[in-house]
Amino acid sequence: MTTGLIPGEQPPDSGPTSGMPQQRREPVGRQAAPGEKESKSSVITARASASFEPVGRSVAGARSFVRDTLQGWGHADVVDDAVVLTSELVTNAVVHAGTAADVRCLRTDETVRIEVSDRYPEREVPLQSAAVSMGSPDREGGRGLQLCAALAGRWGVDYTPTHKHVWFELALPDRAVGTRTAGPSLPADRLPLADGRVRVAVVQLDAGGAVTSWNEDAQDLFGHPADEVVGKQLTDLAAWPHTPGTGTGIAEALRLSRWEGSYGMRSADGRVVPVYASHLRVRDTDGEPSTVCLLVRDHERAVLQTPARGTASEATSCEGRSTDPFEVFIGSPAPDDLDGLLQRTVERARDMLDGDAAFLLLATDDETELEVRASTGLPSARQRFARVPVEAGPGRYGSARMPAVHDDLGAVPGAVPLLGGTGMRSVVTVPLKVEGRLTGSLGVAAEAPGRYSNEEALRLQFAADRIALAVESARLGELERLRRGSLSFLVEASDLLAGTLDRDQTLALMAQMTVPTLATWCAVYTIADQASEPFLSYVLHEDEELIDGIKSLLAKAAPPDPVPTPGARVWTTPGEIAHQAALRTSMRALGLTDGASPRAASGTGPTLATAHALGGETVVLPLVARNRVIGMLTLGKPAEEHFRQEILELAEDLSRRAALALDNARLYSERTAISQSLQRSLLPPELPLIDGVEVEVIYRAAGEGNEVGGDFYDLFPISDDAYGFAIGDVCGTGPNAAAVTGLARHALRLLAREGLSGPAVLERLNSAILDEGARSRFLTLLYGELRPLAGGGAELKVVCAGHPLPLRLRQDGTVQPAAEPQPLLGVIEDLELYEETVTLDPGDVLLCVTDGVTERREGTRMLGDDGLADVLTTCTGLTAGAVAARIMRAVERFASDAPSDDMAILAMRVPEPHQD
């Protein structure tokens, strides 16, 4: 579609007889010939055009195109007639002629001209007398031209070699000079009410949706200075109503040529300010597109809202159907835009009955409740998704299944709960039914009593019957999209929850998946066991600045009861404590509380914002896993907002998955804690301090979460002047190897303290391992006794039973094995072991390691005994701790993969005497 100003362009002559089909071969919209006098009224000031495919839905698209074009030009008072005529002519082209249709809108100073062209010029138009005969009302076809004759000031048919143009002109009403559109004069008490100076925020966005301009009124309304928001995305500031799989997002709305409606803007203090906005997409002289947004407070929407359109005269289409305003409207929204369809429906209903408000509710699946889905003239934020019962009381006036007219709601308080406190006095409601099944309810209300009678109810019922099928079709489409979106959401949630066994991370994921997709804020309560009270474990709000305030308020309230009944139930406590907190804050701000101070009043903003966040509907879903309530998932909306049933059902599915994930994380944490506690019991509590000898140990167990494996070490006192030390490796890793580790470490201590020699200790340990039978595992072990010498140095007696040989580093840098290899333990019963004596001089180091160190691999390479000896030669002069650290660093750098075997390093060094 293209639009633009075309100075000097003139429409074609309509022929001598107004209303007669004329066959002309002159192109429409020709330029004035040289010397031809132009009439001021015939100068075309704007035009727009669009093409439509030969399919049935193109009729709806053409209606929408003409309606939007004329509204954009400010000619709402001729929209209905133009749309009715366009609908008929395009129907003739795409349905009956079966060709594509081109629609042109031309505007002059006094008229609007619409041209509809098809590609079937051979189709004859019957010529009759100067006045078109209406003929029999039952005959088929020809009513499009009859409507032109009845509604248009001028009309005609032009033929070209390839196209046929049917056109009509509608006279524009006289207006005051300088006005683009005008409404009737009203008394002061009927004018819209504003609570002070009306502020209109003007925000300009670039092609990417970033703010490029922010005026003073925008700063006054929302509290953000221009320098803070310029360059930011409008989507970061807008609080756009959205549910998974449904509705139009703000990013989509900003790409439209024109958009008008309500949403919220986040202010500097964290509150959401409801606004009514009008978006217009323009382009500058360089061709760059941008969007101009005008925003006012939602209750001041009259400043920007498109003026109400008049009701078109009823006419009869070529199929014998009534072309009332609803018929013109039905095809305007996109086929899958239920929210747009419902919103336009209530606006049409209000305009048709000249009401002050209108609302539309859809029935739940069980048809026991109705849910507010669209309204106009009412506080939409409070009403949206609110629920009312289908049967509100006895008699026909209490049931939504029958039409009802209430002359004065003041005389029957509570007759229509939805309108309580809105100032509406009279109301008419009618049901929406499809094949006898209640699908919704449509109502129109007025501030004056006695405005409606049965005649208006019949008109509204007729309109409701016309749109019921379209609404139900769009609703089913929305449910299908929501179902698909819900399945995708649950699949992603399951993947995320299955990806962690950490309890705290599981709690965070639960909250982050619900906010803001399902709720504005979320709190998770956990229950340790059946005897424990619910504990507030996690709180999240879409505005991070409100989290601490919400957590503080919820901590003061009693937690919800851990009821195992499935499904969401309403929890009123947060709303009550929010109301009390807001009341206390307001009193402090007004100085009505003892001890009030300016400093206390300065906290009014955040506290009131927190109270507003908790003031809406709050629901609780039990977290049930393995037939036990392990917690509650609490979801909340801000003040005056409600949950949709589809969202609650999705939250219930999520809560079941989250409960199982949270219980798995609990079980894993408990198992890990028990495992780690048992493993820690297998390690020495601490290393003793030995006079004259430095000792350092580094231990790494293979496997995630393991603190002890098949490798072990120990250093313990035997007597006043002797210490036992051991480093060993049980075959395998994990719990089975750890069991043999515990047996070996404790047996060594007991046997050594009995005064047995090293070979005797290992022979008895070998018998104990063999006694384990099938559970036994062979063991390599280096055991020794260490005695510091009085003159410096240390004497060691060692037995190396199948273990990697200990290495001795001398002060001159030479490295030699400090023992001979002997048979390992746990294989044969009769062992003949012997001990060897090693003396460490000052500066010498004895290094003992397990095979996880020497067998460290990178591909086909292995560190080996020689590689370990090479590293040790570089450790001359280092302390025992530095030697052990250098060896471990060399092992880790040798290969990039994580170690697959346990590793233990024991380094003992005799320090050199200090020089005075």
N, C-alpha and C positions, 0 to 999 in steps of 0.2 A: 504494500500500500504506500502511495506517495501523496504528499500534501504540499501545497505551496501557493503563493500569491502570484496571480497572472494578470498584471495590469493590462487593460485594453482588450482582453478577450471577451467575446460576445457569444451568447448561446444562439443557436439557429432560430430562425423564424418558426413559429409554431403553426403557421398557416392561417388562413382567414377565419377558420371556424374553431373556436375553443372546444376542446373535448373530442374533435374528430380525428380518427386515425389518418395521418398524412403520409404518403409515400414520397420520400425525398432522397436524392443521391448526394446531397451536399453534406460534407463531414460536419459532425457536431462540434461546436466550440470553435468555429472558424475565426480567423483574425478579420478585423474590419478592413474593407477594401479602401484603397487610397481615395480620399475625397468623400468617403461615406461618413455621414454624420453619426456619431455615437450617442446613444441615449444613456443618460446618467444611471438610469435604473438597470440597464442591461450590462454594465461593466462587471465582469466576473472578478471577484476579489479573492476567492480561494477555491480550491478544488481538491478532491481526494478520489482515489480510484483503487479498486481491488478486483482480482479475478478469482473465480470459484469453479472447482471441478464439478462434473456432472454426477454428483452423488447427493443422497438425501440430506446429509448433514450440512451441506453447503448452504441450504436455506437458513439454518440457524446462524451460520457464520456471516451471511449477508445481513441478516437482521442486526447482529451485534456490531458489524462494521458501520452501518448507517447510524445506529443509535449512538455509538461512541463518537463518530465524526460530528454529528449535529450537536451533541452535548459539548464536545470540545470547542465548537464554534459559538456556544452560548445560546443555542436555539432549542432549549428543552421543550418549549411550548408547541413545537410542531413535530416533535420526535415521534409521538405515537402514530399519527397519521402517516408519516413517511415510512415508518417501519412496517405498518400494515400493508401499504401498497408495495413496498419492496419485497415483502414476504411472498405476496401473490405473484409478482412478476418473475422473481427468481424461481419460484416453484414451476411456473410455466416453462422456463428455460431448461432447468436441470432435470425436472421430473418428466414433463410431458414432451418437450422437444428433445430431451436427452443430450444436450450439448453443454459445454462450459458456458459460464455467464460472466460478463464484465459489468461491474457496477461503478458508476461515476457520480460523485456528489459535487455540484457546482453551486456557489453562493454569489448572489449579487446584493446590492444594498436593500432590495425590497423582496426578493424571493429566494427560495431554495429549490434547485432543480436536481432531480434524480433520474439517471439514465441507466437502463438495464439492457444489455446487448446479448443476443445469443448467436450461435454459429449456424443457424438453420434458416437462411433467408427464403428458401422455397416454401416454407410453411405459410400458408395464406391466412391473412386476418380477414374475417368476413366484414365487408363494408355494408352498412345498412343506411339508414337515414341520417340526417344531421344529428339527431339525438339517438344515442345507442339504446336499442330496445332491451329491456331487462329480460323479456321472454319468460318462459316457465321457470319457476324456482327449482324445479327438479331436474332441469337439463344439465348436462355435463359440460364443463369448460366455459370460458368466456367471462367468468366473473372478475378476473383481474382487471379487465378494461372497464367493467361496470363499476368497480370500486374507484378507479381513476376518475370516471365521470362523476361519481358521487362525492368524492373527497377532495380532488385536486382542483385548483383554480384553472389550470391549463394542462393539457396532456396531448400526446400524439404518438405516432409511429413513424420512424424514418428508416428507409431501406438504403443499403449500400450494396455493391456487388458481393460482399462477403459477410456482412453483418446485418442484423435487424436491431434497431434501437427503439425501445418503448420508453417514453419519458413522461414525466409529470412535474409540474411546478406547484409549490405551496407558498402562498403569500405570508410574509413575516408580519407579525402584529406591530402596530405603531408603538414606539418606545420613546421615553424621554431622551433628549439629546445627551449623548455621551454615555448612555448605558449599554451594556452588553446583554444583560438579562435583568429582569425586574420582577419583584413580587408585589402583592397588594399592600396598600397602606394599612397598618395595624395600630390599635391603641397601645399605649405604653405598657399596660399590664400583660399584653400578649407577646411582647418582644422577648427574645432569649435573655436570660439573666446571667450576668457576669459578676464575679466577686472581686471587682477591682478593675484596674486597667488591663485590657486584653492584650496579651503578649503573643506575638506570632514569631516563632522561631524560624529563621530562614537558614537552611543548611544546603550547601552545594557540594556535590560529590563528583569525583572524576570517573572515568570509564571503568575503573576497577573498584569503585565503591568507597574510596577513601575521601575523607572530609577535606575540602579545599577552602570552604568559607563557613563562618560560624558567627552569627550576629549577636548583638547585645541581648536581645530578647531570649535567644537560646541560652546564653549564660545565666540570665535571671531565672529561667524556667528550670534548668537542670544543674546549675552550680558549677559547670565546667568552664574555665576560661578558654578563650579561643586557642591560645598557644599550647594548651594541653591536649586538644582534640584534633587540631589540624594535622593531617597525615594518618590519623587512625581510621580503621574501617568502621563504617556505621554499624555493621553487624556486631562489633564489640560493645556498642552502647545500647543497642536495641534489645528489648526483652520481647521477642516475637513468640506468640502462642504457637506451639508446634507439638505434634504427637507423631510417633514413628509411622512412617509410611503414608501419612495423610497431610493435606493442606499445602498451601503455597508458602515457601519460606521467603524471608526478606530479600535474599539474593535474587530470587526469581522475580519478586515484585519490582526491584530496582531496574531490571532489564526490560520491563514493560514500558510502552510509550507513555502511559498514564495509569496511575493507581491511586485509589482513595480508600481509606479505612482506618481502623483503630489498632494500636499496639502500645507498647510501653517503652520508655526511655529510662535508663539507669542514671540516677542523679549522683552528684559527688558524694552525698552522705549514704549511699547504698540503697536508697529507696527506689522503687520503680514508679515513675510518673506516667499514668495513663494519658495517652495523647491521641488526637485525631489528626491524620496527616493526609496531605495531597502531594503526590510525586508526579513530576513532569519531566520527561526525558527530552533534552534539546541538544543541538549541536551548534558550535560556534562557526565563525567565518572560515576557519581552517578545516572544518569538517569533523572536529573532535567532539564525540558525544559526552554529555555530562547530565547529571540529574539534579534538579532543584526540588528540595523538600520543604514544604510549609507545614509547621506543626503548631497546634494549639492544645490546651488542656481538653481532655475528652469531653467534659461537660460543656465546653464552649465550641463544640463542633459546628454549630450553625455558622460560624465565621467562614469555614472552608467548605462545608458540605454542599454538594450539588443540589440546587433547588429541586423541590418536589415536582414531579411531572404530572400533568393533568391526565385525566382518564380519557382514553380514546373512545370514540363512538363504536358501538358494537357493529360489526358487519359480518357478512357471511362469505366464507372462502369457497374455492372451487370444489372442495369436498363437502360443503355444507356445514362446516364447523364454525363456531363463533370465534372471531378474532379479537377477543378482549385483551387487556394489557397483559394478562398472564400468558396468553398464547404467544404474544410478541416476545415475552421475556424468556420463555423456557429454554430456548436454544442458545441464549447469550453466553453463559459460562462454558468453560471447557467441559466436555462430557464427563471427565473424571474429577471435577472440582466440586465436591459436595458442599464444602463450606461456602464457596462462591455462589452456588445455586441456592442454598438456604438463605444466605444473606440478601441476595437480590429478591428472593421470594417475599421475605418479611418487609422489605422496603416497598415492593409492589403492592402488597396487601395494605400497608399503611396508607400509601398514596391513593389506592383505589377507593377506600372508605373514608378518606380524609381524616385519618386518626392521628393521635399524638405518639403512639407506640404500637409495636407489633412484635410478636414472638412466635417461634416455631419449635416444637418439641418432637423428638423421635422416640418411638416405643422401644423398650428393651426387648431382648429375645423372648422372654416369657410373657411380655405384654402386661406386666403388673405395674410397671412404672414408666414414666415419661421423662426424658432427659432434655434439658434446654440446649439447643444447638445453635440458635441464631436469634438475635433480637435487635431492635432499633428503637431508639427513644427511651431505653431502659439502661440501668447501669450494667453493661454487658459483662464486666469483670466479675461482678458479684453473681450474676445469673448463669454464666456459662457452665454447662455440665451439671447444674443443680437438678435434683430429681424430685418429682411429685408423683403420688400414686395415681393410677388410672381411675380408680374408684375412690373419690375423695369424700363421699358422703351419700346419703340416701337420695333417691330421686334422680331425675334426668339431669338436673343442674349440677349434680355432684359427680357425674361420669363424663370422662373425655370421649366416650364412644358416641355421644349424641351432641348435636349443635346446641348451644346455649347462649342466651342474651341476658346480661345483667345490667339493669337500668341504673343502679346506684350501689356501688360497692360499699359506700359509707353506711348504708342501711343494713348490709349483711357483711360485717367484718370477717375476714378470713375466707370468704367464698372462693377467692382465687389467690392462694398463698403467694404465688409468684409475683403478684402486683402489690404486696404489702409494703407500705411505706414509700411507694413511688408517686403518689398523688393522683393515680388514675381512678376515675369514678365509674365509668361505664365500659363494658367489654363485651365482645362477641367472640365465641370460640366455636370451631368446627373441627370434626375429625378428618384425618387423612386415612383412607382405606384403599387397599388393593385386594381384589377378589374377596371382599367381605372381611378381611383381616385388618385390625387396627395397626397402622404404621406410624401414626403421629397425630399432632394436633396443631392447628393454626389459629392464632388469636390476634385481634386488633383492639386496642384500648384508646380511650379518650379521657382527658382531664375533666370534661363536663359531664354531668349525669344525663341520662336519657338520650344519648346520641344515636343509639342503634335500635333497630326494630327487626322483625322477622324478614323484612325485605333485604336488609343488609346481610343477614345471616344466610339467606338463600344465595345472594351474589357471592359471598365468601365461600360458601360450600361448593358452588359451581366451579369457582377458581381452584379450590382445593382438590376437587375431583380431577381437574385437568392436569394438575402438577403431581398428584400422588404417585403415579407410575414412574415419572421421571425422577422424583426424589428417592423412591425405593430402589430404582435401578442404580442411581449414583451411590446410595448407601451400601448396597451389596458390593459395588465395585470398591468402595472404601474399605469395607470389611475384608475383602480379598487381599487388597494391598496391605492392610494392617496385619493380616495373617502371615503374609509372606515376609513383611518386615519383622514381625514378631519371631518367626522361625529363624531368620538370619540373626536377630538380636540374641536369641537363646543359644544358638550354635556358637556364636562368638563368646558369649558369657561362659558357656560350658568349657570352651577351650582355655579361656583365661583362668577359670577356677581350677581346672585340672592341671594347670601349669605350675602350681605352687602348693607346698605343704606347710608353708609358714603361716601361723595363726594370724599374726598382725597384718601380713600382706593380704590374706584372705578377707579380713574385715575391711581393709581399704578398698579392695576390688569390689566387694559387695556394694559399698557406698558409691564408688565412682561409676558403677554401671547403672545405678538408679538416678543419679543426679547428673545433668538435668533432664535425662531422657524420660524418666517416669515421674519424677517429683522435683520440687524446688529444693527441699532439704531432706536429709535422711539421718536417722540415729539407729545404731545397732546395740541392743542389749544382749549380754551373754549370761548364761547360768552355768556355774562350775559343776554343781551336782544338785540332786533333788532337794537337799537341805539348805541350799544357798539361795539368797535373794538375787533377782536380776541386777546386773551391773552395767552401767552405761559405759560401753567400750569404745565407741567411735561415733563421731558426729561430722557431717559434711553439709555444706550449703553451697549453692552455685556462686554466691558472693563470699569469698574467703574471709572478708572482714567481719562477717556476722557469725562465724563459726564459734568463736569464744563466747559471745553473748548467748547464743542458743545453748551451748553446752552448760553455761552457768545456770540458765533458767531451768533446763531439764534436770540438772543435778539437785535442784531444790524440790522437785516434784517426785511423788511416789511413782515408781516404774509401773508400766502396765502389767496386768495379771498374766502369767504364763499359761494361757488357755490353749490346749492342743487342738481346738476345733479349727479345721482348715478354712481358709478364706480370710478376707480382710474385714476387720471390724473398726468402727469409728472410735477414736480415743479423744475425749473432750478436754482432758487435763491440760495439754499444752495451750489451747486457746484460752482457758481460764487463767492460767498463770501469766500469759502474755497480756491479757486485759488488765490484770492487777498491776503488772509491771508498768504498762503504759500509763495507768491512772496515777501511780506513785510518781512517775517521772514528770507528768504534766503538773502535778501538785507542787513538786519541788521547783519546777520552772516558774510557777506563779507565786512562789514564796509562801505557800499555804501549809508547809510542813516546818516544824520546829527545826532550827539549825540549818535552814536552807541558805545557800550561798551562791554567788555567781558561778563559782567553780562547779558546784553541783549541777546548776542549770546548764552548764556548758556540755554536759553529757547527754542532753535530751535527744539529739539527733540519732546517734547510734543506738540508744536504748529503744527509742520509738521504732526505729527500723527493725530491730530485733523482734520487738513485740508484733510488728506488722508481719514479719516473716512467719511467726508461730501462730498468727491469728486465724489462719484458714483451716481447711479441713485436714485432719490428721487421721491416718489409718494405721493399724497394727496388724502385721502378719506373723504368725508363729513360725519359728525355725524348728522343724521337727525332723530328727534323724534317728533311725533305729528305735522308733517308738518312744522317743523321749524328747521333750521340749528342751532344746539347748540354748534358746534365745528368742528374741523378737526383732523383727525388722520394722522400723517405724518410718513412714513416709508422710511428708507434709507439703501443703500448698500455702502460699501467702494468703493474707486476709481476703475473704470474699471470693475465693476460688474453690473449685470442686474437682474431684477425680472423675474421669470417664470410666465406665464399667470395663471397657476393653483394656484400659491401662491397669486396672486392679487385677484383672485375670492374668495379664502378662506378668505383673509383679508377683502374683501367687506362684506361677511357674518358676520364676527366678528364685523365689524364696526356697522352694524345694531343692533346687540345685545348690544354692548357696549353703543351705543347712547341711547337706551331705558333705560339701567341700570343707565347711568349718569343722564338722565332726571328724573328718579324716585328718585335718590339720591338728586337731586336739590329740587324736590317738597317736599320730606320728610324733608330736612333741613329747607326749608321755613316754612313748617307746624310746625315743632318742635320749630323754633325760635318764631313764633307767639304764639304758645301755652305756651311756657315758659315765654314770655313777659306778657301775660295775667295772668298767674299763679302768677308771681312775684308781680303783682299789688294787689293781694289778701293778701299778707303778709305785716306786718307792716314794714315801711321803716327802722326803727331802734328803739331800746329800749331806753327810757329815763333814765337818771341817777337820782336815788332817794337818797337824803341824809339820811344816817342812815339805809338803807336797801339794801342788795345785791339781785340782780335778775339775773337768768340764764334760758334760754330757749333752748331746743333741739327739733328739728322737723324733722320727716321722713315721706315723702309721699309714699304710696305704688304704685307700678307700674313703669315700665321703662319709663324714660323721664318725669315723673310727679314731679313737685316741690310743688304743692298744691293739696290736696284732700279734703275729707270731714271733717278732723280735722282742727282746727284753734286755734290761740291764739292771744292775743292782750294785750298791756299795754300802757296806754296813760294818759296824764294829764287832770284832770277835772277842777281843780282850782289851786291856788298857793300852797295849802297845802294838796291836795287830788289827788289821782291817781286811775283810773279805770283799772281793770284787768279782763280778761276773758279767759276761755279755754273751747272749745266746740267740739261736734262731730255730724256732719250731717249724717243721715242714708245713707249708700252707699259710693262709692268712684268715682273718675273720674270727668269729666266736669260737670255733673248734680249736683253732691254734691258740687262741687266748686262754682257753681252759688249761692246756698243757703249760702255758706260760705261768699261770698262777701256781700250778703244782710245782714247777721247777724252782720258782723264786722263793716260795715259802719253805720248800724242803731244803734248799741250800742254806738258808739262815739257821734252821733248826739243827741240821747235821754239823755245820761248821762250829756252832757254839757248843756242841758236845765235845769239842777238842779233837775231832777226827782230822786226819791229814787230807790234803786235796784229793789224791786218788781214791781214798776211802769214801769221801763225800760223794764223788761222782759215781762210784760203783753202786752205792745204795740208791742214789737218784735213778740210775739206770734200771734197778730192780723195780722201783716204784712206777716208773713209766711203763714197763712191760706188764705190770699187774693191771693196768687199765684195759688190757685186752684189745678189743676191736677199736676202742676209742684212743688207743695209744698212737703216738706219732714220733718219728725219730727226731732227735734234737742234736744240733751242733752247739758246743758250749766251750767257752774259754773261761776257766775259773782260776783264781789266784788269791794268795794272801800277801798283804803289803805291810812291811814294817819299816817305818822311818828309822834311819841311823843317826846316832848321837852326833857324829862328826859331819853330818851333811850327807845327802844321798838317801837312797831307799833300797831295801832288799825285797825282791818279789819271788815267790814260788808259784809257778804257773803250770796248769795242765790244759792242753789244747786238744779237746775231744772232737775232731772232725771240723773244727771251726777255722775260718780264715786266720792265718798266723798273725800275731801281733807284730808291729814294726817298731823298731827302736831308732830314734833320731839322735845322733850325737851332736856335740857342739861344732864339730868340724864339717857338718852337713852330710855325713854318710848315713845311709839307711840300711838296716839289716833286720831279718826276721829274728824275733826274740824267743822262739820256741820251735819245737818239732811237732809235726802232725801226728795224731793218735786217733783210734777208732771213735766214731760218734756214738751217741747214746740212743737207746730205744730200739736196737736192732738185734743184738745177741746178748745172751745172759752173762757169760763169763768174759769179763774184761780184765786186761792186765794193763793198767795205766800207771804212769810215773810222773813225778813233778820235776820241773827244771827251775834252777835258780838264776835270776837275772838281777844285776845290780845297776841301778840308775845313778849316775854321777850328777853333780850339779849342772844344770843346763840341758840334761838329757830329757827326751820325751818318749813315752810309750803310747802308741796309738793302737786302739782296738776297734774294729768295725765289724758289721755283719755283711753278708754277701749282697744285700741290697745296694751297698756302696760299690763294691768291686764289679758287680754284674750290671751296672748301669749301662744301657745300650742306646745307640743312635743308629738305626739301620743295622748294618752288619758290624759296626764298630762296638767295642766294649772297653770300658775304662780299665778293668783288670787290675791285678796286683802290681804290675809294672807302672801303670798310669797313676795308681795311688802313691807308689813310692816316689815318682817324679814330683807329684804335688807336695809330698811331705818334705822333700829336700829343700823346698823354698820357705820352710817355716822355721828356720834356725833363728833363735833369739826371741821368738814369739811366746806369749803366755799360753797356758793350756786352753783358755777360752778362745784366743785368736787362732790357735792351730785348728781347733774343732770347727770354728766358723769358716776358715779358709777351705778346709776339706769339703764341707757341705756346699759352699758356694761353687767349688769346682765341679762337684757332682751335679748340681742343678744346671750349670751352664753346659755340661757335656751333652745334654739332650734337651730338646724342646718339649717333649711329651711329659705328661704327669707321671710320677714314679708308679710302677706297677708292683713294687715289692716294698716291704717295710725296711726302714733304715735306722741304724743306731750307731753313734760314734761316741767312744769313750777315750778321752785324752788325759794322761797323767804326766806331770812335769815336775822335776825337782828344780826349784828356782836357784839361781846363783846367789851366793852370799853378797850382801850389800857392801860396797866399798866406802870406808870412812873418808 
